[in-house]
Amino acid sequence: MLFTHCKKEDTIKKTVVQDSIKPQNAVVTIQKVQDNSQIETVKTFLKWYKENEDKIYSFNSIKGGILTETDPPANYYVDFDEVNKEIKFLESSDVFSQKFLSAYKARYVDGNEYFKQNPANDGPPFGFDYDYFFMTQDDYQSDLKNIDTIQFKIKPINEQSCNVEFHLKNCGMTYRYTLTKSDKWRIESIKNIS
């Protein structure tokens, strides 16, 4: 009986000692799980683009130029019916914000104004002679074959926006995708920061 009493007292002492060590106003921090949904949005776009590049460039948005050897060349102009189809197709990817799609259309509006002020029908149409999404004529397609090996870096701006930066080895370009979040992360702009 004496033995159990000592044991019980020893347990009480341990509890008192442990409770006195623990600070009374201790703040318990819970580490947030790293959210990479911004990177997943960019990867989703890159994979979608790799599969749909030919479809994007199948829209005949820029008309004119030398069509046949017998027909006289026509000056370049923008076919906005085709532009609207192209934008609808881009929208179907579900990775672009409305701001991005508006800027994409504005590029055609500006291009059409340029064609009116600077009539031309030979060579690549000015402003449309490189890939819009990768801003180059160089080989970015080789990099898209190994999307999962690309290193992405998230740079938060605030809770609703961030930049995702990455480098493509083969074309030698570094990109900054600005993303915004409403219901999900969407691409708002693409910049070459090389």
C-alpha positions as CSV (number, residue, x, y, z in Angstrom):
1,M,0.0,0.0,0.0
2,L,2.9,2.3,0.8
3,F,4.4,1.5,-2.6
4,T,1.4,2.5,-4.6
5,H,1.1,5.7,-2.6
6,C,4.7,6.6,-3.5
7,K,4.1,5.8,-7.1
8,K,1.0,8.0,-7.3
9,E,2.9,10.9,-5.6
10,D,5.8,10.5,-8.1
11,T,3.3,10.7,-11.0
12,I,1.8,13.9,-9.5
13,K,5.2,15.4,-9.2
14,K,6.1,14.7,-12.8
15,T,2.8,16.2,-14.0
16,V,3.5,19.4,-12.0
17,V,7.0,19.7,-13.3
18,Q,5.9,19.2,-16.9
19,D,3.1,21.7,-16.6
20,S,5.4,24.3,-15.1
21,I,7.9,24.0,-18.0
22,K,5.3,24.7,-20.6
23,P,4.8,28.4,-21.1
24,Q,1.3,29.6,-20.4
25,N,0.9,31.8,-23.4
26,A,2.6,29.5,-25.9
27,V,1.5,30.1,-29.5
28,V,1.1,26.9,-31.5
29,T,2.1,27.5,-35.1
30,I,0.8,25.3,-37.9
31,Q,3.0,25.2,-40.9
32,K,1.1,25.7,-44.2
33,V,1.4,23.0,-46.7
34,Q,3.3,24.4,-49.8
35,D,0.6,25.2,-52.4
36,N,2.0,24.7,-55.9
37,S,-1.3,25.2,-57.7
38,Q,0.2,28.2,-59.5
39,I,3.0,26.0,-60.9
40,E,0.4,23.4,-61.9
41,T,-1.6,26.1,-63.8
42,V,1.6,27.0,-65.8
43,K,2.4,23.3,-66.4
44,T,-1.2,22.7,-67.5
45,F,-0.9,25.5,-70.0
46,L,2.5,24.2,-71.3
47,K,1.1,20.7,-71.8
48,W,-2.0,22.1,-73.4
49,Y,0.0,24.3,-75.7
50,K,2.3,21.4,-76.7
51,E,-0.7,19.5,-77.8
52,N,-2.6,22.4,-79.4
53,E,0.1,24.6,-81.0
54,D,-0.9,23.5,-84.6
55,K,-4.6,24.2,-83.9
56,I,-3.8,27.7,-82.5
57,Y,-1.9,28.6,-85.7
58,S,-4.5,27.0,-87.9
59,F,-6.7,30.0,-87.4
60,N,-6.2,32.3,-90.5
61,S,-6.3,35.5,-88.5
62,I,-3.9,37.4,-90.7
63,K,-4.9,37.6,-94.3
64,G,-3.2,39.0,-97.4
65,G,0.3,38.5,-98.7
66,I,1.2,36.6,-101.8
67,L,-1.5,33.9,-102.2
68,T,-0.6,32.4,-105.6
69,E,1.8,33.2,-108.4
70,T,-1.0,34.4,-110.7
71,D,-3.1,36.5,-108.2
72,P,-1.8,40.0,-107.3
73,P,-0.6,40.2,-103.7
74,A,-3.0,41.6,-101.2
75,N,-2.0,43.8,-98.3
76,Y,-2.0,42.3,-94.9
77,Y,-5.1,42.8,-92.7
78,V,-6.7,41.1,-89.7
79,D,-9.8,38.9,-90.0
80,F,-11.5,39.5,-86.7
81,D,-14.0,36.6,-87.2
82,E,-10.9,34.3,-87.1
83,V,-9.5,36.2,-84.2
84,N,-12.7,35.6,-82.2
85,K,-12.6,31.9,-83.0
86,E,-8.9,31.8,-81.9
87,I,-9.7,33.6,-78.6
88,K,-12.6,31.2,-78.0
89,F,-10.3,28.3,-78.5
90,L,-7.7,29.8,-76.0
91,E,-10.5,30.4,-73.5
92,S,-11.4,26.7,-73.7
93,S,-8.0,25.8,-72.2
94,D,-9.4,27.4,-68.9
95,V,-6.0,28.7,-67.9
96,F,-6.2,32.4,-69.1
97,S,-7.8,35.4,-67.3
98,Q,-10.1,37.7,-69.2
99,K,-7.3,40.4,-68.9
100,F,-4.9,38.1,-70.8
101,L,-7.5,37.3,-73.5
102,S,-8.3,41.1,-73.9
103,A,-4.6,41.9,-74.3
104,Y,-4.3,39.0,-76.9
105,K,-7.1,40.6,-78.9
106,A,-5.7,44.1,-78.5
107,R,-2.5,42.8,-80.2
108,Y,-4.6,42.1,-83.3
109,V,-6.3,45.4,-83.1
110,D,-3.0,47.2,-82.9
111,G,-1.6,45.0,-85.7
112,N,-4.5,45.8,-88.0
113,E,-3.9,49.6,-87.4
114,Y,-0.2,49.1,-88.3
115,F,-1.2,47.2,-91.5
116,K,-3.5,50.1,-92.5
117,Q,-0.8,52.7,-91.9
118,N,2.1,50.6,-93.3
119,P,0.6,48.6,-96.2
120,A,2.7,45.5,-96.9
121,N,2.1,42.1,-98.6
122,D,5.6,40.5,-98.7
123,G,7.5,38.7,-95.9
124,P,6.1,37.8,-92.5
125,P,3.5,40.2,-91.2
126,F,5.1,42.7,-88.8
127,G,4.4,41.9,-85.2
128,F,3.2,38.4,-86.0
129,D,6.6,36.8,-87.1
130,Y,7.3,35.0,-83.8
131,D,5.4,32.8,-81.4
132,Y,3.3,35.0,-79.1
133,F,3.4,32.7,-76.1
134,F,7.2,32.1,-76.1
135,M,8.2,35.4,-77.8
136,T,10.8,33.7,-80.0
137,Q,11.4,32.0,-83.3
138,D,13.9,29.7,-81.5
139,D,13.3,26.1,-80.5
140,Y,11.1,26.1,-77.4
141,Q,9.4,22.9,-78.6
142,S,12.3,20.8,-77.4
143,D,11.9,22.2,-73.9
144,L,8.2,21.3,-73.9
145,K,9.0,17.6,-74.4
146,N,10.3,17.6,-70.8
147,I,7.9,19.9,-68.9
148,D,8.3,18.0,-65.7
149,T,12.0,18.7,-65.6
150,I,11.6,22.5,-65.8
151,Q,12.4,24.3,-62.5
152,F,9.6,26.7,-61.6
153,K,9.9,29.4,-58.9
154,I,6.8,31.1,-57.3
155,K,7.2,34.8,-56.3
156,P,4.1,35.9,-54.4
157,I,2.8,39.4,-55.0
158,N,-0.2,39.2,-52.7
159,E,-2.9,36.6,-51.8
160,Q,-4.6,36.9,-55.3
161,S,-1.5,37.3,-57.5
162,C,2.0,35.9,-58.0
163,N,4.7,35.4,-60.6
164,V,5.9,32.0,-61.7
165,E,9.3,32.2,-63.3
166,F,11.2,29.5,-65.3
167,H,14.0,29.0,-67.8
168,L,13.9,27.0,-71.1
169,K,17.4,25.7,-71.8
170,N,17.1,25.0,-75.6
171,C,15.7,28.5,-76.6
172,G,17.7,30.2,-73.8
173,M,14.7,32.2,-72.6
174,T,13.5,33.0,-69.0
175,Y,9.8,33.7,-68.6
176,R,7.7,35.4,-66.0
177,Y,4.0,34.3,-65.9
178,T,1.9,36.6,-63.8
179,L,-1.1,34.7,-62.4
180,T,-4.2,35.9,-60.6
181,K,-6.7,34.0,-58.5
182,S,-10.4,34.3,-58.5
183,D,-12.0,30.8,-58.5
184,K,-8.6,29.3,-59.5
185,W,-5.2,30.5,-60.7
186,R,-5.2,31.9,-64.2
187,I,-2.5,33.3,-66.4
188,E,-2.8,37.1,-66.7
189,S,0.4,37.9,-68.6
190,I,3.5,36.3,-70.1
191,K,6.8,38.2,-70.3
192,N,10.3,37.2,-71.5
193,I,12.7,38.4,-68.8
194,S,15.9,37.1,-70.3
